[in-house]
């Protein structure tokens, strides 16, 4: 098939560093080309040039990966296309700013939607979406992650540290101080974030450093106010880690697995350090099984085989 993938045009693809949507689009392309498909990426904010070029090409599938462009494409693209929203708060309507509510309903004008989880698919249907819709999980480039059978017995938080405290790094460091060892990795833009005797900030890793270093840890912590389907969770599984996540960061996870701990949103319990330490303690028993799970269920090559089936039949 000939497939067009459309990005936001806000940073390069593949990105030099952080950029989840851009990494995802790049991995779609890499895995689809392994399967023999021809993939073109459009990644510019000049939407007219994108639409004009697509009108001149004979694509079998056109996939928009930025809901902010849904209205423009619905009004100007005279071909069927699919839209995926990566809006982190999509399942927390009570926290939607007005602009994002408008964007959400603009996606209803798209002829088809590929949601990032079954819950996200359901919110579209419950709000009245009438087009074709399906869902597909996010993944990881599993074989690029180093895997160690043993860990360092510590937890790690990976993600941008923001003044809004969206991923709760500030709170995690405060509650774990003197009680649990946690390292923090990612760009730090929060003047309120403080290291302490058991919580260290390691700076911003490159993707290659993430591939090499993540496996040293036992548990990934992601207590986030909002995540659509975070890439860092399947990446943690690829490296053999257990996870402790908030409900908002738990899309496509099976709570029955011993390596997955899901906590209610918003209220971080005082027992949070003990919950992390329990996850760390269990991790060494399950690391090979976690890695195998990532290979079987979260590898991009596996997911893209499902993608091809879905876009050929459902979307």
C-alpha positions in Angstrom: 0.0 0.0 0.0 0.9 3.6 -0.4 0.4 5.4 2.9 0.6 9.1 3.8 1.3 10.0 7.4 0.7 13.7 8.4 2.5 15.2 11.4 2.0 18.5 13.3 5.0 20.2 11.6 6.2 21.5 15.0 9.5 19.6 15.2 11.4 17.4 12.8 10.7 13.7 12.2 12.5 11.8 13.5 13.0 14.2 16.4 16.5 14.9 17.8 15.2 14.4 21.3 11.8 14.5 23.0 8.7 14.4 20.7 6.3 11.5 21.3 4.1 12.0 18.2 7.1 12.5 16.0 8.7 9.4 17.3 5.5 7.5 16.8 5.1 8.6 13.2 8.7 7.7 12.5 8.2 4.2 13.9 5.1 3.7 11.9 7.1 4.5 8.8 10.0 2.2 9.7 7.8 -0.8 10.6 5.5 -0.3 7.6 8.4 -0.2 5.2 9.7 -3.4 6.6 6.4 -4.9 5.6 6.9 -3.7 2.1 4.6 -0.6 2.1 5.5 2.8 0.7 5.2 5.5 3.3 5.4 9.3 2.8 5.6 11.6 5.8 4.2 15.2 5.6 5.4 17.3 8.5 4.7 21.0 7.9 2.3 23.6 9.1 1.7 24.7 5.5 -1.5 22.7 5.3 -2.4 23.9 1.8 0.8 22.5 0.4 0.1 19.2 2.1 -3.4 18.9 0.8 -2.5 20.0 -2.7 0.3 17.4 -2.9 -2.0 14.6 -1.6 -4.6 15.5 -4.2 -2.0 14.8 -6.9 -0.9 11.5 -5.4 -2.7 8.1 -5.4 -2.5 7.0 -1.7 -4.3 4.0 -0.4 -4.5 5.4 3.1 -4.1 8.9 4.5 -3.5 9.2 8.2 -3.6 12.6 10.1 -1.8 12.4 13.4 -2.7 15.9 14.7 -6.3 16.6 15.7 -5.7 20.4 15.5 -5.7 20.0 11.7 -8.9 18.0 11.6 -11.2 20.8 10.6 -8.9 22.0 7.8 -8.5 18.5 6.3 -12.2 17.9 6.6 -13.0 21.1 4.6 -10.2 20.9 2.0 -9.1 17.3 1.5 -11.3 15.7 -1.1 -10.2 12.1 -0.3 -11.1 9.8 2.6 -8.6 10.1 5.5 -8.2 8.9 9.1 -7.5 11.0 12.2 -5.8 10.1 15.4 -5.9 12.4 18.4 -2.9 12.4 20.8 -4.5 14.9 23.2 -3.4 13.8 26.7 -6.6 15.0 28.4 -9.0 13.3 26.0 -10.4 11.0 28.7 -10.7 13.8 31.3 -13.4 16.0 29.9 -13.7 18.0 33.1 -10.2 19.3 32.5 -10.6 20.3 28.8 -9.9 23.9 27.9 -12.5 25.4 25.6 -10.1 25.2 22.6 -9.5 21.5 23.1 -13.3 20.8 23.4 -13.7 22.5 20.0 -10.9 20.5 18.5 -12.3 17.3 19.9 -15.6 17.9 18.2 -13.8 18.9 15.0 -12.5 15.4 14.7 -16.2 14.3 14.3 -16.0 15.8 10.8 -13.3 13.3 9.8 -14.5 10.2 7.9 -12.6 7.8 10.1 -10.8 7.8 13.4 -8.1 5.4 14.8 -8.1 6.0 18.5 -5.2 5.1 20.8 -7.3 2.9 23.1 -10.7 1.3 23.4 -11.6 3.9 26.1 -10.8 6.7 23.7 -12.8 5.0 21.0 -15.7 4.8 23.4 -15.7 8.4 24.3 -16.0 9.3 20.6 -18.9 6.9 20.2 -20.6 8.1 23.4 -20.4 11.7 22.2 -22.1 10.8 19.0 -19.3 10.1 16.4 -20.9 8.5 13.3 -17.9 7.6 11.1 -15.8 4.6 11.0 -13.7 4.1 14.1 -11.3 1.6 15.6 -8.4 1.6 18.1 -4.8 0.6 18.2 -2.3 0.8 21.0 1.1 2.6 20.9 4.3 0.6 21.1 8.0 0.6 21.4 11.0 -0.3 19.3 11.6 -3.3 21.6 14.8 -4.8 20.2 16.6 -1.4 20.4 16.3 -1.4 24.2 19.0 -3.1 26.1 17.8 -5.8 28.5 19.5 -6.8 31.7 18.2 -9.7 33.8 19.1 -7.8 37.0 18.3 -4.2 38.0 19.7 -1.6 40.4 16.7 -1.8 42.7 15.6 1.8 42.0 12.6 3.6 40.4 12.8 6.1 37.5 10.5 8.8 36.2 11.0 9.7 32.6 9.4 12.8 31.1 9.4 16.6 30.8 9.3 18.3 34.2 6.9 21.1 33.8 5.8 24.0 36.0 2.2 22.7 35.8 3.5 19.5 37.6 1.4 17.5 35.1 3.5 14.3 35.6 3.7 15.0 39.3 7.5 14.9 39.5 7.6 17.6 42.2 5.1 15.6 44.3 6.8 12.3 43.8 10.2 13.8 44.9 8.6 15.3 48.0 6.7 12.2 49.1 9.6 9.8 48.4 12.2 11.9 50.2 14.1 9.7 52.6 11.7 6.8 51.9 12.4 5.5 48.4 15.1 5.9 45.7 13.8 7.6 42.6 15.8 9.0 39.7 14.3 11.7 37.4 15.1 12.0 33.7 13.9 14.6 31.2 14.0 18.3 30.4 13.5 20.3 33.6 11.4 23.5 33.3 10.0 23.5 36.8 11.6 25.8 39.3 9.6 24.1 42.0 11.2 20.7 41.5 13.8 19.9 44.1 16.2 16.9 44.5 16.7 15.4 48.0 18.6 12.6 49.7 16.8 9.8 47.8 15.5 11.5 44.7 18.1 12.7 42.1 17.7 14.6 38.8 19.9 13.0 36.1 19.3 15.5 33.3 18.0 14.9 29.8 18.9 11.6 28.1 19.2 11.2 24.4 17.2 8.4 22.8 20.4 6.2 22.6 21.0 6.8 26.4 17.4 5.8 27.1 17.9 2.6 25.0 21.0 1.8 27.0 20.2 3.0 30.5 16.5 2.3 31.2 17.1 -1.4 31.8 19.2 -0.6 34.8 16.1 0.3 36.8 13.4 -1.9 38.4 10.3 0.3 38.1 9.0 3.1 35.9 6.8 5.6 37.8 4.3 7.7 35.7 1.7 9.4 38.0 0.4 11.7 35.4 -2.7 13.9 35.3 -3.2 13.1 31.7 -1.8 10.7 29.0 -3.5 9.4 25.9 -1.3 6.3 25.5 2.2 7.1 26.8 5.1 5.7 24.8 7.3 5.5 27.8 5.2 2.6 29.4 5.8 0.1 26.5 9.4 1.3 26.4 9.7 0.4 30.1 8.4 -3.0 29.4 10.9 -3.4 26.6 13.7 -2.7 29.1 12.2 -5.2 31.6 10.8 -2.7 34.1 7.6 -3.0 36.1 5.4 0.1 36.2 3.5 2.2 38.7 1.1 4.5 36.9 -2.0 6.6 37.6 -5.2 5.6 36.0 -4.8 8.4 33.4 -1.6 6.8 32.3 -2.9 3.2 32.1 -4.5 2.9 28.6 -4.0 -0.5 27.0 -2.5 -2.0 30.2 -3.7 -5.2 31.9 -3.9 -4.7 35.7 -3.9 -8.5 36.2 -0.2 -8.6 35.4 2.0 -8.5 38.5 4.3 -6.0 37.0 1.5 -3.4 36.5 0.3 -1.2 39.4 -2.5 1.2 38.6 -3.5 3.9 41.1 -6.4 6.3 41.2 -5.9 9.7 39.6 -5.1 12.9 41.6 -4.7 11.7 45.1 -1.2 10.4 45.6 -1.4 8.2 48.7 0.9 8.6 51.7 1.9 4.9 51.0 3.2 5.8 47.6 6.8 5.1 48.4 5.9 1.6 49.8 3.9 0.9 46.7 6.9 1.8 44.6 9.2 -0.4 46.8 6.8 -3.3 46.4 6.9 -3.0 42.6 10.7 -2.9 42.8 10.9 -6.0 45.0 8.7 -8.0 42.6 10.5 -6.8 39.4 13.4 -9.3 39.4 11.0 -12.2 39.4 9.3 -11.0 36.2 11.9 -9.2 34.1 12.2 -11.9 31.4 8.5 -12.3 31.2 8.0 -8.5 31.0 10.5 -8.4 28.0 8.7 -11.3 26.3 5.4 -9.5 26.8 6.8 -6.3 25.2 8.1 -8.3 22.2 4.8 -10.1 21.7 2.3 -7.3 22.3 4.0 -3.8 22.2 6.7 -4.1 19.5 6.0 -1.7 16.7 6.5 -4.4 14.0 3.8 -6.5 15.6 1.5 -3.5 16.0 2.0 -2.4 12.4 0.9 -5.8 11.1 -2.4 -5.2 13.0 -2.5 -1.6 11.6 -2.4 -2.9 8.0 -5.3 -5.3 8.8 -7.3 -2.5 10.4 -6.9 0.1 7.7 -7.6 -2.5 5.0 -10.8 -3.7 6.5 -12.3 -1.3 9.1 -11.0 2.2 8.8 
